[in-house]
């Protein structure tokens, strides 16, 4: 018997037998569409009878049906909504949005409108509704986007054009506003809103009248002469200004209290101020989020009264009997120290140290555990006593004669020449900032040498010399003036920049111990967040600001170079072929992240004689000496 069948009948039957789920889907597709359309019509009828809650429930059930869940939009917008599931989903979102908008639930309405526009963005009416809801929610940029997209769908849609002109005036985008006003006046030369806002913009910015005159070439000539009644003119302008005021009201932030230094300033010294600023910077950049802004004002009002520092607890410090040394870190919180009797020191539990072969007797009192941050040493280094050779009686053995052959086996060491010390002798005295004999000490431990007893005289029984007390008083006055002048500040970064400016002006003076390390840390913390030094060639700011910034940067870069010289051999050289490094790693590598760019601006600034006036030659010498030492590093 002969049977006639299609060629793919066997394969189709085999596929259906192997995949029963696919067969079930193909069989029930029409049933799913019928069920979904029936549920949609039911929800639509409920909506017409103002039964919004029941209608919304039916719409949400419709969104859960398999037909709508499987409907996914196409990436090509030209395809449109050909799938029945996409058509139902699009209509459902639009109806849910309109019901929410009618009940003034604007947030929910906006969510449904955006879901609908993701399925089909070619509906101008949908874009217009999104724009109107955005205006009511005072989301002005979203409203602008919606009306612009509506005009892309239909350039002749007048409601979108009319509302877009109002929104553009609200956003103060006057150029685009005049462009769309010209488009509207081409269609209707008696368009009142366009005429009013055009004249209003020309009144606020007269320069636009000449620049945008070409836009109105195709318009009727009467658009430049038509007058509008004052009441109607005021109503049109007030509509746009009201939206602008509502937007400004929403953008206002609640005033936040000023920040307080996490490490209070305990002494009127540049070192303590710098340490407080560094501690505050670390707190603001490492604390738990939400972190306070680096531009948030810091309250310094408690330091307005100079007597504030006198009421602080006075920490004790080590005392040295012998040659009095100059304090390297003067502080106003330290009172004059009176020499007590040795017996009294022993009774208070102090430690007496007597070194054989040394004429200095050192007595150190133990500081209470509550005193912090006052580690001041007033003693010189004590040399070790030479070792005594053991005699024959100590060893107990007969000394043997060494062979002459053994004595001559040692090779002579190669003579080393210290080029640094050799070149140091040719430098003028004003450029000798550091003593090469004390090169092993770090920047923070450089001490002022003591010339002798004749130049140092204790003041009223104090171990502080007269010149040190005078320096302390001058420093206290300068620091207090700095705090008074910066009560109004722009946050921690602004305070750090002003601090570096103030300290940079005193770079040619003798600094107390520990100040150099603090200034370097302040500069490194501030430089990470700074956009760079002002360009001395552009002169886009005052000459005083440029001069202060360059002087400050020069001082800090000299300190940085000294630190690199002290740490020579420990510096990590830059390696090629490495990717982008973090800022912390880049600062550790020579020459740092900003050193070369800042050095270029310093070289440019040193060429401007009118910028530094009488100090021009000194600054230029320092800059090129810094560059020479850096290149030789």
C-alpha positions as a printed Julia matrix, in Angstrom:
633×3 Matrix{Float64}:
   0.0    0.0    0.0
   1.4    3.4   -0.97
   1.32   6.31   1.56
   1.83   9.95   0.72
   3.34  12.12   3.49
   5.47  15.23   3.84
   9.22  14.8    3.85
   9.63  16.4    7.31
   6.67  14.62   8.9
   8.84  11.95  10.46
  11.32  14.45  11.91
   8.5   16.6   13.28
   6.86  13.62  14.94
  10.21  12.59  16.39
  10.85  16.09  17.79
   7.44  16.23  19.42
   7.93  12.8   20.97
  11.33  13.84  22.33
  10.22  17.29  23.63
   6.69  17.06  25.08
   7.02  20.55  26.65
   7.55  22.1   23.22
   4.51  20.27  21.9
   2.45  21.48  24.81
   3.53  25.09  24.16
   2.65  24.89  20.47
  -0.71  23.42  21.28
  -1.64  25.96  23.99
  -0.28  29.16  22.37
  -3.69  30.16  21.05
  -5.25  29.31  24.39
  -2.71  31.49  26.22
  -3.44  34.42  23.92
  -7.18  34.0   24.39
  -6.81  33.83  28.17
  -4.58  36.93  28.24
  -6.88  39.0   26.02
  -9.9   38.0   28.09
  -8.14  39.11  31.29
  -7.09  42.37  29.63
 -10.64  43.19  28.53
 -11.9   42.4   32.02
  -9.4   44.83  33.58
 -10.25  47.45  30.95
 -13.97  47.22  31.74
 -13.27  47.6   35.44
 -11.19  50.67  34.69
 -13.99  52.24  32.67
 -16.36  51.81  35.62
 -13.86  53.55  37.93
 -13.08  50.37  39.87
  -9.38  51.13  39.98
  -8.33  48.7   42.72
  -9.97  45.71  41.07
  -8.73  46.83  37.68
  -5.14  47.19  38.94
  -5.34  43.71  40.48
  -6.48  42.27  37.16
  -3.65  44.08  35.31
  -1.04  42.66  37.71
  -2.46  39.16  37.21
  -2.16  39.71  33.47
   1.54  40.61  33.84
   2.12  37.25  35.55
   0.67  35.17  32.7
   3.18  33.06  30.68
   2.41  34.92  27.46
   3.52  38.28  28.88
   6.46  36.85  30.82
   7.94  35.32  27.67
   7.43  38.48  25.59
  10.77  40.31  25.31
  11.31  43.54  23.36
  13.47  43.53  20.25
  16.67  45.56  20.08
  15.6   46.98  16.72
  13.12  49.79  17.4
  11.82  49.59  13.81
  10.31  46.15  14.44
   7.66  47.58  16.77
   5.22  45.57  18.87
   4.4   42.65  16.6
   4.25  40.05  19.35
   0.79  39.95  20.98
   2.39  39.58  24.42
   4.38  42.81  23.91
   1.24  44.67  22.82
  -0.65  43.55  25.93
   2.28  44.36  28.21
   2.7   47.83  26.69
  -1.01  48.64  27.04
  -1.07  47.28  30.59
   1.8   49.51  31.72
   0.19  52.57  30.13
  -3.16  51.89  31.8
  -1.56  51.28  35.19
   0.38  54.55  34.84
  -2.72  56.56  33.91
  -4.66  55.15  36.89
  -1.78  56.02  39.25
  -1.53  59.53  37.82
  -5.27  60.07  38.29
  -4.85  59.18  41.98
  -1.82  61.56  42.26
   0.54  58.66  42.82
   3.11  60.26  40.55
   6.1   58.12  41.55
   4.28  54.9   40.65
   2.92  56.46  37.48
   6.43  57.44  36.41
   7.69  53.88  36.99
   4.97  52.39  34.79
   5.45  55.01  32.07
   9.17  54.24  31.95
   8.43  50.51  31.74
   6.13  51.19  28.8
   8.61  53.42  26.98
  11.25  50.71  27.26
   8.98  48.52  25.12
   8.1   51.16  22.53
   9.8   54.56  22.28
   8.04  55.71  19.12
   4.83  56.93  20.79
   4.86  60.73  21.01
   1.88  60.78  23.37
   3.72  58.53  25.82
   6.71  60.87  25.82
   4.42  63.83  26.39
   2.81  62.12  29.4
   6.22  61.3   30.84
   7.19  64.95  30.46
   4.09  66.27  32.18
   4.49  63.88  35.12
   8.17  64.84  35.38
   7.2   68.52  35.56
   4.79  67.76  38.4
   7.57  65.85  40.18
   9.98  68.77  39.5
  12.34  66.47  37.61
  13.18  69.14  35.11
  16.02  67.4   33.2
  13.81  64.32  32.7
  10.99  66.52  31.45
  13.33  68.14  28.94
  14.47  64.76  27.66
  10.88  63.52  27.33
   9.7   66.55  25.35
  12.76  66.44  23.08
  12.15  62.74  22.36
   8.52  63.52  21.63
   9.6   66.08  19.03
  11.95  63.5   17.5
   8.92  61.23  17.07
   6.74  64.03  15.72
   8.3   67.48  15.02
   4.82  68.99  14.67
   3.59  67.94  18.11
   2.71  71.34  19.54
   2.22  70.39  23.24
   5.76  68.99  23.4
   7.16  72.09  21.71
   5.24  74.47  23.98
   6.3   72.73  27.19
   9.89  72.31  26.03
  10.25  76.09  25.58
   9.11  76.65  29.18
  11.48  73.99  30.53
  14.47  75.36  28.63
  13.87  78.83  30.03
  13.59  77.29  33.51
  16.98  75.6   33.07
  18.48  78.89  31.79
  19.52  77.2   28.55
  18.7   80.33  26.59
  20.38  79.37  23.32
  18.36  76.17  22.89
  15.25  77.98  24.09
  15.63  80.61  21.36
  16.14  77.87  18.78
  12.82  76.18  19.6
  11.09  79.6   19.91
  12.18  80.29  16.33
  10.77  76.9   15.23
   7.47  77.71  16.94
   7.26  81.21  15.44
   7.82  79.75  11.99
   4.63  77.76  12.52
   2.71  80.57  14.27
   4.08  84.12  14.19
   1.54  85.13  16.85
   2.74  82.54  19.38
   2.5   84.58  22.57
   4.77  82.53  24.83
   7.55  82.57  22.25
   7.32  86.34  21.8
   7.36  87.02  25.55
  10.22  84.68  26.43
  12.27  85.86  23.44
  12.18  89.45  24.64
  12.79  88.38  28.23
  15.93  86.47  27.23
  17.23  89.38  25.14
  16.71  91.65  28.15
  18.63  89.34  30.48
  21.45  88.6   28.02
  21.64  91.3   25.34
  24.59  89.6   23.6
  22.31  86.77  22.44
  20.24  89.15  20.34
  23.01  89.59  17.82
  24.28  86.01  18.04
  20.9   84.34  17.45
  19.4   86.75  14.94
  20.05  84.23  12.16
  17.6   81.8   13.76
  14.64  84.1   13.05
  15.35  84.67   9.37
  12.51  82.36   8.27
  10.03  83.91  10.7
   7.61  86.69   9.91
   9.09  90.16  10.35
   6.26  91.07  12.72
   7.68  88.81  15.46
  10.14  91.59  16.35
   7.45  94.24  16.77
   4.41  92.47  18.26
   3.51  93.69  21.75
   1.82  91.54  24.41
  -0.32  92.77  27.27
   1.49  93.19  30.57
  -0.77  90.83  32.51
  -0.37  88.0   30.0
   3.36  88.63  29.81
   3.71  88.41  33.59
   1.73  85.14  33.74
   3.92  83.45  31.11
   7.17  84.44  32.83
   5.82  83.55  36.27
   5.0   80.0   35.12
   8.64  79.31  34.25
  10.0   81.1   37.31
   7.73  79.07  39.6
   9.17  75.81  38.28
  12.67  77.25  38.76
  11.91  78.2   42.39
  10.47  74.77  43.14
  13.58  73.13  41.74
  15.84  75.39  43.78
  13.85  74.55  46.91
  14.36  70.82  46.38
  18.08  71.27  45.78
  18.65  73.11  49.04
  20.58  71.09  51.62
  20.14  71.33  55.34
  22.93  73.31  56.96
  25.4   70.94  58.58
  27.37  71.79  61.71
  31.02  72.66  61.36
  33.64  70.01  62.02
  35.9   70.03  65.05
  39.52  68.92  65.03
  39.79  65.32  66.2
  43.22  66.12  67.67
  42.96  69.51  69.4
  45.82  71.97  69.16
  47.6   71.76  72.52
  50.27  74.35  71.91
  50.79  77.48  69.85
  53.48  75.99  67.62
  53.59  75.21  63.91
  54.38  71.59  64.64
  51.28  71.01  66.78
  49.05  72.78  64.27
  50.41  70.61  61.44
  49.94  67.42  63.44
  46.31  68.37  64.16
  45.65  69.05  60.48
  47.18  65.7   59.44
  45.11  63.85  62.04
  41.95  65.59  60.82
  42.73  64.74  57.2
  43.29  61.08  58.02
  40.04  60.98  59.97
  38.0   62.46  57.11
  39.51  60.1   54.52
  39.44  56.87  56.53
  36.37  57.09  58.78
  33.26  55.03  58.24
  30.92  56.27  55.47
  29.2   58.59  55.03
  32.44  60.53  55.24
  32.35  64.3   55.72
  33.32  66.42  52.77
  36.89  67.68  52.58
  35.43  71.11  51.85
  33.34  71.25  55.02
  34.25  74.13  57.3
  36.33  73.41  60.42
  35.47  75.31  63.58
  38.49  77.05  65.11
  36.57  79.43  67.37
  37.82  77.8   70.58
  41.35  78.99  69.77
  40.29  82.63  69.5
  41.28  83.33  73.11
  45.06  83.02  73.66
  44.46  82.14  77.32
  42.94  78.85  76.17
  46.38  77.28  75.89
  47.46  78.42  79.35
  44.64  76.48  80.99
  45.74  73.18  79.46
  47.57  70.6   81.65
  51.34  71.09  81.57
  53.23  67.91  80.6
  56.62  67.24  82.15
  59.79  66.76  80.15
  63.31  65.36  80.6
  65.82  67.62  82.36
  69.55  67.61  81.69
  72.16  68.92  84.1
  75.29  70.21  82.41
  75.57  72.24  79.25
  72.06  73.54  78.42
  71.0   72.82  74.83
  68.67  74.85  72.64
  65.2   73.4   72.39
  64.51  72.1   68.89
  60.74  72.05  69.39
  59.69  75.08  71.45
  56.22  75.05  72.88
  54.23  77.62  74.76
  52.82  74.97  77.05
  56.22  74.29  78.63
  56.99  76.54  81.61
  60.53  77.51  82.49
  62.21  74.51  84.13
  64.12  75.24  87.36
  67.2   73.16  88.19
  66.35  71.05  91.24
  68.87  69.63  93.65
  70.25  66.15  92.83
  69.03  64.85  96.15
  65.48  65.95  95.4
  65.62  64.24  92.04
  66.69  60.99  93.66
  63.84  61.19  96.15
  61.23  61.56  93.42
  62.23  58.28  91.83
  64.41  59.73  89.09
  67.25  57.86  87.48
  70.83  59.08  87.87
  73.24  58.15  85.13
  76.98  58.8   85.56
  79.3   57.87  82.7
  82.94  57.14  83.38
  85.34  59.37  81.53
  82.61  61.94  80.81
  82.16  65.21  82.63
  78.42  65.42  82.06
  75.97  64.11  84.65
  72.56  63.27  83.18
  69.4   63.13  85.27
  66.16  62.05  83.59
  62.81  62.29  85.31
  60.05  59.94  84.28
  57.03  61.66  82.74
  53.52  60.72  83.95
  51.56  58.38  81.67
  48.99  61.09  80.95
  51.45  63.36  79.15
  51.61  62.59  75.47
  53.43  64.05  72.49
  56.16  65.83  74.53
  59.28  63.78  73.81
  61.95  66.49  74.11
  65.55  65.49  74.68
  67.99  68.03  76.09
  71.1   65.8   76.34
  74.0   65.31  74.02
  75.12  61.96  72.76
  77.34  60.16  75.25
  80.38  58.46  73.8
  81.2   54.96  74.92
  84.29  54.55  77.09
  87.21  52.86  75.33
  87.65  49.18  76.07
  90.55  48.24  78.3
  92.99  45.72  76.88
  93.41  42.55  78.81
  96.85  42.03  80.21
  98.79  38.86  80.62
  97.55  38.45  84.15
  93.92  38.45  83.02
  94.32  35.74  80.44
  96.31  33.47  82.66
  98.31  32.24  79.7
 101.73  33.09  78.36
 101.55  35.63  75.58
 102.91  34.34  72.29
 104.84  36.31  69.71
 102.88  36.92  66.52
 104.55  36.11  63.27
 105.51  38.99  61.01
 104.09  37.02  58.1
 100.62  37.15  59.68
 100.83  40.87  60.35
 101.52  41.67  56.7
  98.74  39.57  55.19
  96.05  42.28  55.52
  95.37  44.28  52.36
  95.32  48.02  52.43
  91.87  49.53  52.13
  91.14  51.66  49.08
  91.03  55.33  49.91
  87.51  56.78  49.62
  86.84  60.39  48.72
  83.74  62.06  50.1
  82.7   64.22  47.17
  79.75  65.62  49.08
  81.97  67.02  51.81
  84.42  68.26  49.19
  81.73  70.15  47.25
  80.18  71.4   50.46
  83.23  73.54  51.12
  82.68  75.52  47.91
  79.11  76.48  48.77
  78.32  79.96  50.11
  77.22  80.05  53.72
  73.62  80.98  52.89
  73.13  77.74  50.95
  74.52  75.5   53.68
  71.33  74.31  55.32
  72.64  71.07  56.73
  75.91  69.98  58.24
  77.44  67.0   56.35
  78.84  65.66  59.65
  75.28  65.1   60.88
  74.02  63.58  57.64
  73.01  60.36  59.37
  70.24  62.12  61.25
  66.8   62.45  59.7
  65.04  65.71  58.94
  62.95  65.46  62.07
  65.96  64.97  64.36
  68.21  67.82  63.22
  69.28  69.75  66.3
  70.61  73.26  66.67
  74.33  73.12  67.48
  75.51  74.67  70.67
  78.35  77.13  70.16
  79.43  77.45  73.76
  78.58  78.7   77.16
  79.22  82.31  76.26
  76.27  82.61  73.83
  73.77  80.73  75.97
  72.56  82.22  79.2
  69.67  80.72  81.19
  66.74  83.03  81.76
  65.71  83.3   85.41
  67.07  79.9   86.3
  65.49  78.19  83.26
  67.32  75.73  81.03
  65.95  77.62  78.0
  68.34  80.18  76.51
  67.21  83.73  75.87
  67.15  83.43  72.06
  65.0   80.28  72.31
  62.46  82.01  74.54
  62.31  84.91  72.09
  61.75  82.51  69.2
  58.99  80.73  71.14
  57.18  83.99  71.82
  57.42  85.01  68.17
  56.18  81.6   67.03
  53.25  81.71  69.44
  52.19  85.1   68.11
  52.47  83.96  64.47
  50.51  80.76  65.09
  47.77  82.6   66.98
  47.46  85.15  64.17
  47.23  82.27  61.69
  44.36  80.71  63.64
  42.55  84.06  63.94
  42.82  84.77  60.2
  41.49  81.31  59.26
  38.38  81.15  61.41
  36.48  81.23  58.12
  37.92  78.47  55.97
  37.0   76.12  53.14
  37.67  72.84  54.9
  40.72  70.78  55.74
  42.34  71.1   52.29
  42.02  74.88  52.39
  43.51  74.97  55.89
  46.41  72.74  54.84
  47.18  74.97  51.86
  47.14  78.12  54.02
  49.3   76.37  56.62
  51.88  75.46  53.96
  51.85  79.03  52.66
  52.5   80.42  56.14
  55.3   77.97  56.93
  56.83  78.35  53.47
  57.4   82.06  54.12
  59.63  81.11  57.08
  61.75  78.55  55.29
  64.96  80.59  55.45
  64.63  80.77  59.24
  65.82  78.08  61.63
  63.06  75.54  62.25
  62.42  73.66  65.49
  62.92  69.93  65.69
  60.25  67.76  64.08
  58.63  70.54  62.05
  60.15  69.45  58.73
  58.64  65.96  58.94
  55.21  67.4   59.8
  55.31  69.92  56.94
  56.25  67.16  54.49
  53.34  65.0   55.62
  50.93  67.93  55.31
  52.2   68.7   51.81
  51.97  65.1   50.63
  48.39  64.78  51.95
  47.31  68.08  50.38
  49.05  67.48  47.03
  47.03  64.29  46.36
  43.82  66.34  46.16
  45.25  69.46  44.5
  44.8   70.12  40.79
  48.31  71.56  40.6
  50.21  74.8   40.98
  49.03  77.95  39.16
  50.71  78.55  35.83
  52.98  81.6   36.17
  52.73  82.31  32.44
  48.94  82.44  32.23
  48.53  84.75  35.25
  44.91  83.65  35.65
  45.03  84.61  39.36
  46.69  87.26  41.46
  50.48  87.57  41.52
  50.48  87.26  45.29
  48.73  83.88  45.17
  51.09  82.6   42.47
  54.13  83.82  44.42
  52.94  82.23  47.68
  52.1   78.92  46.01
  55.43  78.68  44.22
  57.37  79.64  47.35
  55.49  77.07  49.39
  56.04  74.38  46.78
  59.74  75.21  46.51
  60.21  74.86  50.27
  58.35  71.54  50.43
  60.21  70.14  47.41
  63.54  71.05  49.0
  62.48  69.18  52.11
  61.37  66.24  49.98
  64.73  66.15  48.22
  66.56  66.2   51.56
  64.45  63.26  52.71
  65.33  61.33  49.55
  69.01  62.08  50.09
  68.84  60.83  53.67
  67.03  57.7   52.55
  69.27  57.13  49.55
  69.52  53.43  48.84
  66.03  52.74  50.19
  64.18  54.57  47.41
  62.41  52.39  44.88
  63.44  53.47  41.36
  60.73  53.72  38.69
  60.38  50.65  36.52
  59.17  50.59  32.97
  56.49  48.23  31.79
  54.41  48.58  34.94
  50.76  49.52  34.79
  49.07  52.35  36.61
  50.05  52.5   40.28
  48.06  53.74  43.21
  48.84  57.18  44.61
  50.45  55.77  47.76
  52.81  53.54  45.78
  53.58  56.34  43.31
  54.57  58.7   46.16
  57.11  56.19  47.46
  58.8   55.87  44.07
  61.34  58.41  42.94
  60.6   61.07  41.68
  57.06  60.84  43.05
  53.81  61.57  41.31
  53.97  65.39  40.97
  57.6   66.34  41.59
  58.7   66.78  37.97
  55.59  68.71  36.88
  55.89  71.03  39.88
  59.59  71.5   39.17
  58.75  72.61  35.62
  56.29  75.23  36.91
  58.88  76.42  39.43
  61.4   76.87  36.63
  58.84  78.84  34.61
  57.98  80.97  37.64
  61.61  81.72  38.43
  61.96  83.25  34.97
  59.34  85.91  35.81
  61.31  88.7   37.44
  58.27  90.87  38.11
  56.62  88.03  40.03
  59.18  87.81  42.85
  60.56  91.37  42.56
  63.54  91.76  44.96
  63.64  88.04  45.84
  63.82  86.96  42.2
  67.53  86.13  42.19
  67.33  84.11  45.42
  64.33  82.14  44.2
  65.93  81.4   40.85
  69.12  80.21  42.55
  67.17  77.91  44.86
  65.11  76.51  42.0
  68.05  75.63  39.78
  70.07  74.33  42.72
  67.09  72.08  43.56
  66.93  70.93  39.94
  70.66  70.22  39.82
  70.6   68.19  43.02
  67.54  66.29  41.83
  69.16  65.38  38.51
  72.28  64.25  40.34
  70.27  62.03  42.69
